[in-house]
């Protein structure tokens, strides 16, 4: 059965067109298949790393394995197809390494290609094939992929900057709104409250100076002035507080327009309104979680769930990023924990290399009195 392999190869890949020796041995053909089967899974794994901002450290050994497999295929059969496999390796190099290292890599595998080609085509033909064609295509593929990777990194950096700007914009808008409410409250209290208090004092003085129907009229005016003063104080208190808003809508705005990672937000319908301070804490936690996933996790997907449990509100977030062997909380996580602890809540973070990051937040809801 194996004796028919060379004939089959010669029929599928004519030697006079591709430079294959029609007397190719069975061992050589089987070796070519083994090298091809080695190249394919290595390429599949490295291709899965493409697009990641921080690819796995296994990418470089796998690229070296692809280069060796393609050169082995070229040395055994020399169909010319192996040169295209080296071009594919060069294209991957632009995604994982800097240009100088990529050029050195391409130079080494091109020199090996030319040296192996001497046995098939002689020195002139080998130099023409390896350097005039192979080297040119490899360098072009290297630079094209490098520029594509640079654009991808620029998009990632832009996404991080947008996440920071979005969080800063939300905080600035909240601070500006709070300042406006405080200004209105001060004006109401200082102007209306002052004049109503003075009016009430004058009416009290007038009440002691009149009798009969005039006294009753003054007392009614004094009662109205007191009611107005109470209304002003109530209005001042309400203006100082945050206006009611839908928590789910606020959270959706916080995660909107995040290109990467893809954020999946789920807010259970039973999550009802609570005190503004607790709602602000949840919003800030979600903003910090999204910002961390964009800036540091190199994640493709981030899932955030907000549900009510017996103990109160539970916020869980998990990404599929690279994780870490040791968690070192930054200022963002430290600020989240301090804010939650002041409100009677807690924050737990778990991570492991290659297993992403998981954040669990618990908060009394409605807040404990």
N, C-alpha and C positions, 0 to 999 in steps of 0.2 A: 504493500500500500504506500509506504513512504517513498518507494522508488519513483512514483509518478509525480512527486512534488516538484522537482526541477522542471519537468515538462509543463506542469500547470503554471508555474511561475513564469516560464518563458512565453506561454500563451497570454497570460494576463498582463505581463509587463515586458513587451518585446525588447530583447537585448540590443538590437540595432538602433532603437530610438532612445533608450534610457541608459545605455552603457552597461547593461547587466550581462554577466557571463552566463551563457545558456547552460553551461555545465555546473551551475551553482550546486553546491553540495547540500544534502539534507540537513547536515549539522549547521551549516551557515544560515540556511533559511529558518530553521528552528530558533537559532540564536537571534535572528532579526525579529522574530515574533516575540521572543522573551523580552527583548529591549523595548519593542513597541508596547507590550503589556506593562512594562515598568514605567514608560513615559506617560501613558494615559492617566493612571490614577494620580500620579504626581502632579500633572497638569490640572486635573479636576480639583485637587485640594487647594492648590495655589490660586486657581481661578475663583474659588470661594472667598479668598481673602481680598480680592480686588474690590476697591471702593471703600475699604475700611481705612480709617485714618491711621490706626496703629495696627498693622498686620501682625500675625503670629510670627514668633521667631523661627518657626519651622519652615517658613517660606524660602529662605535662602538655601538650606540643605536640599529642599525639594527642587529648587531651580537648578542646583548643581547636578542633582540626579537626572533631571530632564536633559541637561546638556550632555552628560555622559551617555545617556541612553540614545540620544539622537546621533552622537558621534559613533557609537557602537553600531547602530543600524547602517550608517553611511559606510563604515569600514567593512561591514559584512556583505552588503548588497549593492549600495551606491545607486539608488534609483533617482537621486536628485530631490526626492520628496523630503529627505532628511534635512536638507538645507532650509526648507520652509519651517521645519520644526525648530531649528535654531533661531530663525527669525521670530517665531512665537516666543521663544525664551527671551530674546532681546526685548520684545514688547512687554513682557512681564517685568523685566528688570527695571523699566522706567517707572513702574508702580511701586517698587519696593526699595530701590537703592538710589543714591545720588548719581548724577551724571558721570563724574570721574570714575567711580567704581564700575558703573555700567559699561563705560567705554573700555575699561581694562578687561572686564569679563568678555565683552564681545571680541576684543582683540585676541584673547587667549583661545576662545573656541573657534575663531576664524583661522588662526594659525594651525590649530589641530585639524580643522577641516582640510586646509591645503595640504598638510603633511599626509593625511590619509588618502587624499585624492591622487597623489603621485602614483600610487600602486594601480589606480584604475585608468588614469588618463595621461600620465606622464607629467613632467614638471610644468610645461607651458599651459596645457589644458587645465591642470589643477590650480595654478595661480590665477588664470582667467576666471575660472568658476568661483573660487573661494573669495578672492579679493574684489574683482570687478563686479560680481553679482551678489555673492553672499554677504560680504562686508557692507556693501551699499544698502541692501535691504535691511540688514540688522540695525545699522545706525539710524536709518529712517524710522524704523519701528520703535527703537529706543527713545528717540526724541519725541515722537508723536505721543507715545504712552506717558512720557515724563510730563509733557505739557498738559495732557489730560488729567494726570494725577495732581498737578499743581492747581488746576482749576477746581478739582474736587476738594482739595485742601482749602482753597480760598472760599468755596461755598460753605464748608464746615465752619471756618472761622467767622464768616458772615452770619451763619446761624447762631453761633455763640454770642456774637456781638448783638444780634437782634434780640436774643433772649435776655441779655443784660439790659439792653435799652428798654425792652418791654416791661421788665420788672421795675426799672427805675422810673419809667413813665407812669406805671400804676401807683407807685409810692408817691411820686410828685403830685399826681392828680389828687390822691387822697389827702396829702398834706395841704395842697392848695384849697381843696374843698373844706377841710377842717379849719384852716385859717380864715376863710370867708365866713364860715358859720360863727366862729369865735368873734369876728369883727361885728357881724350883725347882732350877735347876742350882747356884746358890750354896748353897742349903740342903743339897743332897746332898753337895756338896764340903766345906762347912764342918763339917757334923755327922758324917756317916758317914765321910767321908774322914779327918777328924781322929781320930776314935776308932779307926778301923782302923789308921791309922799308929801311934798310941800302942800299940795291941794288938800290932802287929808288933814294935815295939821291946822291949816287955816280954817277948814270947816269945823274942826274940833273947837277951835277958839270961838268961832262964830256961834256954835251951838250953846255956849255958856252965856252969850250976850243977848239972845232972843228968847221969847216965850211964845206959847200958843202955836198957831199954825205955822208961823215962821220957823219955830224950833223943829217941828216935824219935817218941814221941807229940807232944812239943813241936815237933819239926821238921815233922810233918804239920800241926799246928795253924798253924804259921807259914806253911806253903805255902798253906793255905786262906785265911789272912788276906791274903796277897799277891794271891791270885786275886780275892778279894772287893774289894780295893782297886782292882785293874785293872778289874773290872767296874763299879765306881762311877765311875771316871774315864771309861770308855767311855759309860756312861749319861749322865754330865754333858755329854759332847761331843755326843751325839745329841740331848739335850734342847735344847741351845743352837741346834741347826740347825732350819731350817724343816721342818715335816712335809711329806711328799710329797703332792702334789695334782695333779689332772688340769689341764693348762694350758688345754685347750679349755673345760672347765667354768668355770674362773676367768675366762676372757675373755668367755664368754657372760654371766656375771653382771655383768661390767663394762659391757656394752652393752645390758643388758636394760632394758625400760621407758623407752626413749628415744623420745618421741613424734615428734620431728622434729629432725634428718633420720631417714629410715628407714635403719637400719644393717643391712648385709648382711655377715655374718662368715663366712669360710671358713677352717677350720684343716685342713690336709692330714693324713691319717691317719699319714703317716710322721714327723710331728713328735713325737719321743719326748722323754722327760724329760731334763733337763740339770741343771746346778748351780742351786741356789735363786736365787743372785744374778742369773743370766742370765734365769731365768724371771720374776723380779720386774721386771727391766728391760723385758721385753716387755710385761708387764701394765701397767706405768706408761706406756709409750709408747702403748698402745691407749687407756688412760684419757685421756691428754692429747690425742690425736687426736680422740676423741669430744667432749671438752669444747671444743676449738677449733672443731669443726664446729658445735656447738650455739650457742656464744657469738658467733662472729665470721663464719662462712662464709655464713649465710643459705642453707643448702643444703637440698635436698629428699631427696637420697640420698647415702649414704656407703657405699663398698665397702671392706672390709678383707680382705686375703688373707695367709695365713701358710703358707709352703711351705719345704721344704728344697731347697737348691741345692748345687752342688759346693763353693762357697765357705762354705757354712753356712746359717744361717737367713735368710730374706728376708721381710720384712714390708712390704707395700705398701698404701697407703690413698689413696683418691681420692674427692673430693666434687664435686658439681655446683654449688657455690656461685658467688659473684660473682667470686672471685679478686682479684688485685691486680697493679698494674703493677710494684710493688717490694715484695720480701719483707723485712719488718722483724721478725726473730724476737723473741718475748717471752720472759719468764722460763721459761715452760713448755718451749718448744722448746730454749732454751739448756740447761736442766737435762737434757732428754732427750739432747742431743748429748754433754754432759759425761759422763753416766752410761754411754752406749754406748762412748765413746772409752776410758774406763777399762777396759772389758771387751774391748777390741780390735775394736769395731764401728764403724759409721759411720751418719750420718744425712744425707739429701739431701732438700731441699724445692724444688719447682718450682711456679710459679703464673703466671697471666696474667689480665688483665681478662676476665671473662665465661667463663673456662675452669676455674674451680675451683682446688683445691689438691691437690697430689699429694705424699705423703710416702713415701720409700723408706728402709727400715732394713735394715742387714746386721749380722749378729752371728755369731761363731763358734759352731757347734752340732754336736756337743758342744764346749764351750769348749776353746780351745787350751791345752795344758799349758805 
